[in-house]
Amino acid sequence: MSRTKQTSEFEIVVGGEPYVWRLHRQPGWSSEAAERHGMAIVVRHQEGKREALVEFPPGPQPRYGAPLLKPSRIAPTLIANAIASAIAAGWDPLSRGKTVAIVVDETGA
């Protein structure tokens, strides 16, 4: 019997609007070169379908054997800042279209 991968979605309210987000990518090493990439989250408005992929910088290298990042441990203020930055960068969560990729700093701004 095969197992299905479960994606955990979390709700957050930013600017009085309800959003849903999930962890898209764990921070780690890139397969292309000897570079690291940061975590990435996918956000959408609860009533919309257009998503934004918000990418964070890699940050410090984790120690060997460190546990994986758990989405429930990510600070809600970091997610709220990232959503506000995505909207300020031109993402319209209630419009139609392709997923928008946005790069933010370590504070989500």
N, C-alpha and C positions, 0 to 999 in steps of 0.2 A: 504494500500500500504506500503510495507516495504522499509526501507531506506538501502542503501548499504554504507558500511564504505569506505570512500575515504582515500587512503594513498597518502600523498604528498611526491613526490620525488624531490630532489634538485640536481642540477649539480654542480660539483666542478672540478677544474683542479689541479692535484698534480703531480709535476715532469714532466709537459708537457703532461700528460695523462688525458683523461676525465673520471670521475667517477660519479656515481649516488648514493646518500645515502638517507635513510629515518629513522625517529625515530621509533625504534622497541618497546621500553619499557620506560615508564615514571619512574622517581625515586619514590620509595614508600616502603611500608612495604611488607615483604615477607610473604607468606601464610604458610610457613613451621614452622617458629619460630618467636620469637620476634626480628627479624633482619630486617634491611632495605637493599634495593638493589638500585644501581644507575641506571642511564639511560643507554640504550643500543641502538646502531645504527646498521643498516645493510648497508653494502657498496658493490658495485660491479663495475667492469669496464664497461664503456658504451657499449663496444663491446663484453664483456664476460658474462658468466652466473654464474660463481662461486662466491658465496657471502662470506663475512666475517662479523661475528657478533662481534662488538666491545663493550665491557662492561666497564663502568666507575665506580669508587667507589661511595658510597652513598652521601658523602658530608654532610653538616649540615642539621639537621632536619628542614623541612619547617614549617612555622608558620601555625597555624590552619586557614583554609579558604584561604590559598594562592592559586593563580591561577595555573593551570597546565602549564607545560613547553611547549612552542610553538616551533616547529622545526625551524621556521624562525628566532627565537631569539638566536639560538645557534651560537656561533662565528665560522666563516669559518676557522680561524686559528686552532681552537680546532679540527675540523673535518679533516683538512689537516694533522695535527700532528698524529691523530689517524690512518689515512690511511697509512702514512709513517711508523708508528710503526707496523702496521699489515704486511706490505710488509717486513720490517726488521725482523719480527718474523717468516717469511717463507711462508706467504700467496702469492700464485701466482694467480693473478686475471684473467689471461687468460687461466688457466688450467681448467680441468674438475674435478668434484668431489663434495663431501659434503661441506656444509657450515663450515667454520673454526671459532671457538670461540677464541677470544683474549681479555685479560684483560689489561687495560691500567690505568695509574694514572689520576689524575684530570686535567693534562695538555695535555693528549692524548699521552704521551710518554711511 
